[in-house]
Amino acid sequence: MAHKKISWQVWLRRLSQTGFAVLFLYIFLQAEYRPINRTGGHVKLFFELDPLVMISSWLASHQIVSGLLLSVITLGLTVLIGRWFCGWVCPFGALHHLATSLRNMTAKQKIAKDGYSPWQKTKYYILGAILVAALLGMNLAGWFDPFAFLYRATTLVIYPGLNDGAAWLFGAIYQHDPSIGSFKITTISEPTYEFLRHTFFANTQPYFYGTVIIATLFFAAVFLNLYRARFWCRYICPLGALLGVAGKNPLVQIKRNESACNQCRVCVIDCQGGADPESTANWKPAECFYCWNCQAACPHEAITFGIKVPGGKQ
């Protein structure tokens, strides 16, 4: 099979995913405790863009915090153009996308495993349970919302791990004081570590009970991508389910040149959501992340995306 081309839409999506992942990391670092309990920046941005947080908060308190009105924009755009948020914005989704790309599978194996599965309906049941729980005053969204999950994992697992790993590495370099000829590695390593300690790492790393549980859940969620593409996004994510409901009939839909298609199903190989792009009639916009992988993969250029006006033709 010839090496597939990478379309400009795919590169743009990758740039967007990278940008929002970096923004999440920056906001995370700005949430560090500072004098008089002020945080450095708009640390609640991703939660304010999250319609699951808005709706569950409204069901629980019958009030909507003004900052959460930003999530109306997310919801409105999803109604119009589909479940784009999962493929272009969500940093947890970007992490799953990256982990999925590391799978050691043949094209035939991907085609066999990555089509739509009825089990993908599970996330809609999880969403329903979360909304019912919110109505009863219980906060389950804080456990299953992707931003809450990623923020908790970053706080308790990723950041401490990087902090301790860097301390061990730079400490080992300092103790052994290696050199290349007359040049001491510590000439570079010590200023580098000093810079990282003041800009990125914590001076005193706190530890919390429950870290092992969070670490187990986080790594399980990540490694399950090796079994099925974006496992969390397909089967568990309640925010994805909510956006799937909102974007069930979007204006932006898949278009297919039936005369050019030879039913090779190559478009399924890198379909992240299991949206069945190989058939216009069976394509599932509620499961599509608009990653544009199917369009880029098609060797006959039979797949594109276009605007479909309700009641009209593409």
N, C-alpha and C positions, 0 to 999 in steps of 0.2 A: 504494500500500500504506500502510495506517495506521501511525502511529508505534507501535512495540511498547512494551508496558509493561515495567517493570523490577521483577522480583519481589523480595521481601525476601531470598530465598535468594541471589540474584545480588549484592545489596548487601552481604550478610554475607560472601560469598566475596571480593568486592572489598576489604572491610575487612580480612579475614584476609590476603590477598595483600599489601596495603600494609603491614600491621603486620609481617609476616615480612620484607619487603624492607627496612624501616627497621631491624629488629633485625639483619639481616645487615650493613647498613652500620655500625651501632653496634659490632657485634662486630669488624668489620674495623678500625675505628679503634682499638679497644681492643688490637689485636694489635701496635700500635706498640712498638718497643723501649723499655724503661724501665730505670732503674737496677737493678743486680744481676739483670738479665735476667728480670724479672717482667713478665707481661702483665696488662693491666687488665681482668679479667673472664673469663668462660667462653668463650674464643675458639674452642673446638673443638665447640661445640654442634651446628652443622649437620652436621659430619662424624660426630658420635656418633649422630645421628638417621638416618644413611645406611646402610641394610642392605647396599648394594653394597660399601662400605668394610669392613664387618664380615666379609662372606663371602669377599671377595678376600684380606683379611688372614689369615683362618683357613686358607684353602687354601694360602697361601704359607708361613705359619709354624706351622700346626697349633695355634695358640693364639688366644684371643679376649681382647682388652684389655677390662677390666671396664667402662670408659666406653662402649664400643661396644654394650653390652647395651641401651642406650636404643633402638637401632635395631630391637630385637625388638618394641618397642611399635609402631613404624612398620609393621613387617611384619605383626604381629598384627591391627592395625586395618585394614590393607589386605585381608587375608583376609576380614574380616568385612564391611566396608562399601565395598570397591572402591578404585580408584586415586585416592583423594581427595588424597593428598599432592602430586601433580603440579599439581592445580588450586587448592589452598588454602594450601600451605606453601612449596613450592619457589620461592625468589626468582628463579632463572634462568628458571623457567617463567613467573613474573609478568612478567619483561622480555619474553619472547617473546609473551605474551598482549597486552601493551601494543603491541608492534611490529605484531602481526597486526591490531589494531584500527585501524591507520593506513592499511590497504590502500585504494586507490581502485578498488573493484570494485563492479559492480552486483550485485543480489541473484541474478540469473540466472547471472552468472559465478561467484559463490561456490557456488551449488548445483552447478554443473558441475565445479568444481575441488575442493571440500572434502569430498566423500564419501570413503569408505574406499578405500585403494589397496593392492594386494598388496605394494607396495614398503615398506609400513610394517613388514613382517616383518624388514626389514634390521636394525633395532635388536636383534632377538633373536639374530641371527647375531653382531652386535658383542658382545652380552652373553656369548655362548658363547665367543667368542675371548678375551675378557678373563678369564673364569674359567679357561679352559685355560692361559692365560699365567700367571695367578697360581699355578696348580698347579705350573708349571715354574719359578716363582721370578721371573717378570717382572711389573713393575707397570704394566700398561696402564690400570688404573682411574684412576690419577692424571692421565691425559690425557683421558679421556672422561667421568669422573664430573662431573655438572653443577656440584656445589659446588666441586670442584677447578678446573674450567674457569673458573667465574665469579670465584673468588677470585684466580686467576692473572691473568685479564683486568682485574680491578679494581686489582690491585697494579701491573701493568705498563702498562696502557693508560688506564683510566678515571680513576683517581686522579691519575697524573702529568698527564694532559690537563687536568683541572680545576685542578690546582695551577698549571700554567704559564699556563692561560687566565686565571685570576684574577690572577696576578702581572702579566700583560700589561695586563689591563683596568684594574686599580687603579693600575698604573704610568703608563698613558696619562692617566688622570684627574689624577694628581698632577703630571705634567709640564705638561699644558695648563692645569691649574687653572681649569676652567670655572666659571661663576657664573650664577646666575639673579637678575638685579638686583644687589643688594649681598650676596646670599647665596652663599658659596663651597661648591661641591659637595664639596670635600675636607673640609669640616667634618663631613660624614657618612661619606664614603668611607674616610678614613684610620682612624677608630676601628673601622669595620666590618672593614677588612682586618686590622687589628691583632688583633681578636677572632678572626677566622677563622684567622689564623696560629697562634694559641695553642690553638685548640680543634679545628680541622678539618684544615688544611693542614700539610704537613711544612715544617719550617724549612729543611732541606736535602733536596731531592728526588733520590733515587738513580735511576740508569738502568741497564738490564741488556741484555746481548746476548740476542737472540731476541725482543725487543719487537715488531719488525716482523712476525715470523711470528705471534705471539700476536694482535696487532692485526688482521692479515689474517683469521685464523680466526674471531676474535670478531665482527668486522663482517660477515663472510660469513654466520655463523650468524644474526645479527640480521636482515640484509637478506633472507635467504631466506624470512622470514616474509611478505614482500610477495608472494612467489610462491605459497606454500602455508601455510595457517594452522599456526602453531607447528611449523615444519618440523623443528627439532632434536628436539622432543619426540616427533613422529610417527615419524621415520625413523632417528634416531641415538642418542638417549639410552639408555644401558644401564641406568641406574637406573629409568627409566620402563619398560623391558622387564622388569626384575626385578619391579617392582610390578605390571605387567600380568599376569605369570605368577601371582603371589600372589593377585591380585584377579580372577581369571578367572571365578569363580563366587561373587560376593559376596551377602550377604543383601539389600543395598539394590539394587534393580533398577528398570528403567524400566517404567512401567505405561501402557497406552494404551487410550483409549476409542475402539474401532473405529467405533462408530456416529457419533461426533462428527468423526472424521478424514475429510478429503476428499482426502488424498494431495497436498496442495499443496507439500510438502517445504520449507516455510519453516523448519522445525526444523533443517535442514541448514545454513542460511546462516551461523550463528554457532557451529556445532559445532566446538570447538577440536581435538578429537582424531580426527575422522573415524570416529566410532563408529556411524554409520548409525542415528540415533535414529528415522528415519521408519518403521522396521519393528521391531516387538517381536521377531519371529522372527530377524531378522538383526542386531539390536543387539549390539554388541561391547563388553562391559564392560571387557575388557582394554585398550581404547583410549579409554575414557570417563574424563574428568577430573572428572566430577561438578560441572561449572561451572554447571549449571542453565540455560544459555542456551536450550536447546531447549524447556524448559518455559515459559520467559518469552516466547519467540518465537511459540509456537503461538497463532494467532488464535482457535482454537476450544476452547482449554483441554483438548485431548485427551490431553496428555502430563503425567504426574506421576511421582514416584518413590516407591516403597514397599518394605516388607519382604517378602521371599519366603523362607519357610522351606524348606530342602532337602526335596524330595519332596512339598511342599505347594503351595498356591495363593497368589497374591498377594492 
